[in-house]
Structures are given as structure tokens and as C-alpha cells.
């Protein structure tokens, strides 16, 4: 699965031929989460609250770019949090 961004030990991935709704995957060590791009809700996963907070902060900054990537199926690397 292509990597979209990396920050604070979190890896964000997106696979375009995946199931609906439009979403991205977040991996933090042995923890995983699946986030809806439109609502930014975590649909499934076991990520610690701190990692979820950082992922949501990042996703809020890049939501429109994520939506565009899903629609066009063109991967773009996005900056992480600093």
C-alpha cells in the first residue's frame, strides 16, 4: 500500500482500489486505524488516543488533498506534522 505521509512514528497509507467509503490507513507501531476521509472518523482500529489526535490534526490539514487523491487515484506525498 503506497505511503502518503510519515510523522511521529505514524505511517499514513492509501490504496485506491480498496473498498468504500473513501479512507486512509494509519499505522503506529503494532496499532492500526482506518479513517473515513469525508468525516475523519476512525471506522475501525486500535490506535492509542494520542496517535488518533495527531492523525486527526494531520487529516484536518490535508482533507481536501486526500479527497482529491481518492477521486483521481493519483498519489501525492503529503507533509507530516512538525
Protein Blocks (a to p, Z undefined) as FASTA:
>chain_A
ZZfbdcehiacdddfkbccdddddddehjbccdddfklopafbdjddfklmmmmmmmmmm
mmmmmmmmmmnopacdddddZZ
